[in-house]
Amino acid sequence: MGFSIATIVEIHGRHETQCGTREQREANLDLVNREFASIAQQQADLARRTASLKTAKKELEQLLG
């Protein structure tokens, strides 16, 4: 599903102690929401890096004529 190893370990540990409970489902939902937030941050970082590289590329191409 694209979870980090730490998240998988956390899910597995909860599975051992709270399998099928509402608490497990709520905790797993929180984990999914945290993963979404992390991915959104990574996407924003990549967008900034992409924009910066595009600017640098354009400047270099202009200097080269």
C-alpha positions as a Markdown table, in Angstrom:
| # | Residue | x | y | z |
|---|---|---|---|---|
| 1 | Met | 0.0 | 0.0 | 0.0 |
| 2 | Gly | 3.0 | 2.3 | 0.0 |
| 3 | Phe | 3.4 | 2.6 | 3.8 |
| 4 | Ser | 6.8 | 3.2 | 5.4 |
| 5 | Ile | 8.4 | 0.3 | 7.2 |
| 6 | Ala | 7.8 | 2.1 | 10.6 |
| 7 | Thr | 4.1 | 2.4 | 9.7 |
| 8 | Ile | 3.9 | -1.3 | 8.8 |
| 9 | Val | 5.5 | -2.3 | 12.1 |
| 10 | Glu | 3.0 | -0.1 | 13.9 |
| 11 | Ile | 0.1 | -1.6 | 12.1 |
| 12 | His | 1.4 | -5.1 | 12.7 |
| 13 | Gly | 1.9 | -4.4 | 16.4 |
| 14 | Arg | -1.7 | -3.1 | 16.7 |
| 15 | His | -3.0 | -6.2 | 14.8 |
| 16 | Glu | -1.5 | -8.4 | 17.4 |
| 17 | Thr | -3.2 | -6.6 | 20.3 |
| 18 | Gln | -6.3 | -5.0 | 18.9 |
| 19 | Cys | -7.3 | -7.1 | 15.8 |
| 20 | Gly | -10.7 | -6.2 | 14.5 |
| 21 | Thr | -11.5 | -3.5 | 17.1 |
| 22 | Arg | -12.8 | 0.0 | 16.6 |
| 23 | Glu | -9.6 | 1.2 | 18.2 |
| 24 | Gln | -7.5 | -0.6 | 15.6 |
| 25 | Arg | -9.5 | 0.9 | 12.7 |
| 26 | Glu | -9.4 | 4.4 | 14.2 |
| 27 | Ala | -5.6 | 4.1 | 14.7 |
| 28 | Asn | -5.2 | 2.8 | 11.1 |
| 29 | Leu | -7.2 | 5.7 | 9.8 |
| 30 | Asp | -4.9 | 8.1 | 11.7 |
| 31 | Leu | -1.9 | 6.3 | 10.1 |
| 32 | Val | -3.4 | 6.7 | 6.6 |
| 33 | Asn | -4.1 | 10.4 | 7.2 |
| 34 | Arg | -0.5 | 10.9 | 8.4 |
| 35 | Glu | 0.8 | 9.1 | 5.3 |
| 36 | Phe | -1.4 | 11.4 | 3.1 |
| 37 | Ala | 0.0 | 14.5 | 4.9 |
| 38 | Ser | 3.6 | 13.2 | 4.5 |
| 39 | Ile | 3.0 | 12.6 | 0.8 |
| 40 | Ala | 1.5 | 16.0 | 0.3 |
| 41 | Gln | 4.6 | 17.6 | 2.0 |
| 42 | Gln | 6.9 | 15.5 | -0.2 |
| 43 | Gln | 5.0 | 16.6 | -3.3 |
| 44 | Ala | 5.3 | 20.2 | -2.3 |
| 45 | Asp | 9.0 | 19.8 | -1.8 |
| 46 | Leu | 9.4 | 18.2 | -5.1 |
| 47 | Ala | 7.4 | 20.9 | -6.8 |
| 48 | Arg | 9.7 | 23.6 | -5.3 |
| 49 | Arg | 12.8 | 21.6 | -6.4 |
| 50 | Thr | 11.4 | 21.2 | -9.9 |
| 51 | Ala | 10.6 | 24.9 | -10.2 |
| 52 | Ser | 14.1 | 25.8 | -9.0 |
| 53 | Leu | 15.7 | 23.3 | -11.5 |
| 54 | Lys | 13.6 | 24.7 | -14.3 |
| 55 | Thr | 14.8 | 28.2 | -13.5 |
| 56 | Ala | 18.4 | 27.1 | -13.4 |
| 57 | Lys | 18.1 | 25.2 | -16.6 |
| 58 | Lys | 16.5 | 28.2 | -18.4 |
| 59 | Glu | 19.2 | 30.5 | -17.1 |
| 60 | Leu | 22.0 | 28.1 | -18.3 |
| 61 | Glu | 20.4 | 27.7 | -21.7 |
| 62 | Gln | 20.1 | 31.5 | -22.1 |
| 63 | Leu | 23.8 | 31.9 | -21.2 |
| 64 | Leu | 24.7 | 29.2 | -23.7 |
| 65 | Gly | 22.7 | 31.0 | -26.3 |
